[in-house]
Amino acid sequence: MKLSIYVDEFERADINDGIRSLIRSGYLKENESSQFSRVLHAAAGPTWRTLRDLELLVLQMYGVADTQAAISARLREVKPEIHGLKKERRYIKDPETLKIVHFYRLVAAEKETAE
């Protein structure tokens, strides 16, 4: 059984709107030759993914085999004030193996509003 984290349709729509806004504003540009860009584009969105999921997704999207260690390092480099994205992380205990499985996603960072 594959572990997953459920995302309801309202959260999914809100997160997708935020990602589209970043793309339209030029914050989230795609550059296939940049490992950082590949990881940003694979991890951005409402779907929670493990490092293994991201490794396979980058391979499917770009035909490049970035390692889980490299993907993890790129995720640590994400800065909301620079990239407009923030990393979210959750974990679940696998009931079969009793191991902790970490899930990641990148979502649009909240914009500070001046009052």
C-alpha positions in Angstrom: 0.0 0.0 0.0 1.4 3.4 -1.0 1.2 6.0 1.7 -0.3 9.4 0.8 -1.6 12.6 2.3 -5.0 13.7 1.3 -5.5 17.2 -0.1 -9.1 18.5 -0.4 -10.3 20.3 -3.6 -10.4 23.7 -1.9 -6.8 23.5 -0.7 -5.7 22.1 -4.1 -7.4 25.0 -5.9 -5.8 27.6 -3.6 -2.3 26.2 -3.9 -2.6 25.9 -7.7 -3.8 29.5 -7.9 -0.7 30.6 -5.9 1.6 28.6 -8.2 0.0 30.0 -11.3 0.4 33.6 -9.9 4.1 32.9 -9.4 4.5 31.7 -12.9 2.6 34.7 -14.4 4.7 37.1 -12.3 8.0 35.6 -13.5 9.0 34.2 -10.2 8.8 30.6 -11.2 10.7 30.3 -14.5 11.6 26.9 -15.9 15.2 26.1 -16.8 15.7 22.4 -17.7 19.5 22.7 -17.3 19.2 23.8 -13.7 18.8 21.1 -11.0 17.3 23.7 -8.7 14.7 24.7 -11.3 13.8 21.1 -12.0 13.2 20.4 -8.3 11.2 23.6 -7.9 8.9 22.6 -10.8 8.5 19.0 -9.7 7.8 19.9 -6.0 5.6 22.9 -6.6 1.9 22.3 -6.1 -0.6 20.7 -3.8 0.5 17.1 -4.0 2.6 15.7 -1.1 5.6 13.8 -2.5 8.4 11.7 -0.9 12.0 12.2 -2.1 11.6 9.0 -4.1 8.4 10.4 -5.7 10.2 13.6 -6.6 13.2 11.6 -8.0 10.9 9.7 -10.4 8.9 12.9 -11.3 12.0 14.8 -12.2 13.1 11.8 -14.4 9.7 11.7 -16.1 9.5 15.5 -16.6 13.1 16.2 -17.7 14.7 12.9 -18.5 17.4 13.7 -15.8 18.1 11.3 -12.9 18.7 13.8 -10.0 19.3 11.8 -6.8 17.2 11.9 -3.7 20.1 13.5 -1.8 20.5 16.2 -4.4 16.7 16.9 -4.4 16.7 17.1 -0.6 19.6 19.6 -0.8 17.8 21.8 -3.3 14.6 21.8 -1.2 16.7 23.1 1.8 17.8 26.0 -0.5 14.3 27.3 -1.1 13.8 30.7 0.4 10.3 32.3 0.4 11.7 35.9 0.1 13.8 35.0 -2.9 11.8 32.2 -4.7 8.3 33.1 -3.7 7.8 29.5 -2.5 7.9 27.9 0.9 8.7 24.3 1.7 6.1 22.3 3.6 7.0 19.0 5.2 4.9 16.3 6.9 5.6 12.8 8.0 3.6 9.7 8.6 4.5 6.4 10.2 4.3 3.5 7.8 2.0 1.0 9.5 3.8 -1.9 7.7 7.4 -1.0 8.3 6.9 1.4 11.3 9.4 3.7 9.6 8.7 7.5 9.4 8.1 8.6 5.8 8.6 12.3 5.0 6.5 14.1 2.4 7.3 17.5 0.8 5.7 20.1 -1.4 6.4 23.7 -2.4 3.6 26.3 -2.1 3.4 30.0 -2.8 4.7 31.9 0.2 2.2 34.2 1.9 2.7 37.8 0.9 3.1 40.3 3.7 0.4 43.0 3.7 1.3 46.4 4.9 -1.2 47.9 7.3 
